[in-house]
Amino acid sequence: MGNPQKPDHLIPEKKYIDLLVELQLVRSFADNATTDSTTVDSLTKAVYKKYGVTAQQFHNSHEYYQQFPEKQKERVDKAIEELKMDQVEDTTQTTTKKLKTH
């Protein structure tokens, strides 16, 4: 199989994981909200803009990282862990807000 060609402008691993997290949040929002594809596209573009990457750059980096299954599993696991931590923080903040109002 040889060594895969590293794409130009490969997104660094940490930024890539952060992108996976935010793009998953956009997908979850799209799945759970009554919204149209224009809104989802806008949110996706906003995520790319926030990180200073293009959709093509993300796609190329994703394709490259996918060629290393063990390392990709670790990256995805980190993204899942971050998503879980976000959910815990949201629950904690909501609970705290509720407690302060009583």
N, C-alpha and C positions, 0 to 999 in steps of 0.2 A: 504494500500500500504506500510506503514511503512517508516522508514528512509532509503534512498538509502545508500549503502555502499560506503564510500569515498575511491577512489582508492589509492594504494600506489603511492607516488611521484606525487600527484595532482599538476598540474601547478597552481601557484598563479594567482589570477584573473587578475591583471594588465598585467602580461606576456602573459596570455591566450588571452586577448584582442589584444595585440600587434601582437601575432601570427595570430589571425583572420585577422587582417589588412594586414599583409604581405602575407599570403596565398591567400587572395582575390586578391592582386596585381599580384601574380603569375598566378592565374586563368584568370584575365583580360588580362594579357600579352598573355597567351596561346590562349585566344579567339580572340585576335586582331592581332596577329602576325602569320606569316607563319613560324611555328616552329614544331619540332617533339616532340614526347612524351619523348624522352631521355633528351632533353633540359629542359622540364617542370619538369621531375623527378629530374634532377640535381638542378634546382632552388629550388624546394620544400625541398630537402635534405639540401641545403645550409641554408635555413631559419631555419630548425630544428637545424642545427649545430650552427648557430648564437646564438640561444636562449638556447643551451645546453639541448635540449630535444630530445626524440626519437619519431618516428611516432606513435608507440604504446602508449607512454605516452600522446601524444596529443590526440589520439583517446579515450583513457580511460578517460582523463580529460573532453573532449568534451561530451562524453556519460553521465558522471556524471553531468556536468553543465546543460545539456539538460533536466534533470529531475526536474529542478526548472524553469518552463516556464517564470514566471514574472521576475526573476533575469536574466535569459538568454536573455530575450528581452532587458533589460537594457544594458547588455554586448554587444549585437549585435548593439544596437543603438549607443553606445560609439564607436564601431569599425567603423560604417558608418560615424559618425561625424569626426573621425580621417581621414578617406579616403577623405571626402569632404574637410577637411582642407589641406590635401596634394595636392589636385587638385588646390585649391586657391593659395597655395604657388607656385606650378609649373607655373601657369598662371602669377603670379606676377613676378617671376624670369624671365620668358620668355619675358614679357613686358619690364622689366627693362633692360635686355640684348639688346633688340631691340632699346630702347631709347638711350642707350650708344653708339651704333654703328652709330647713325645719327649725 
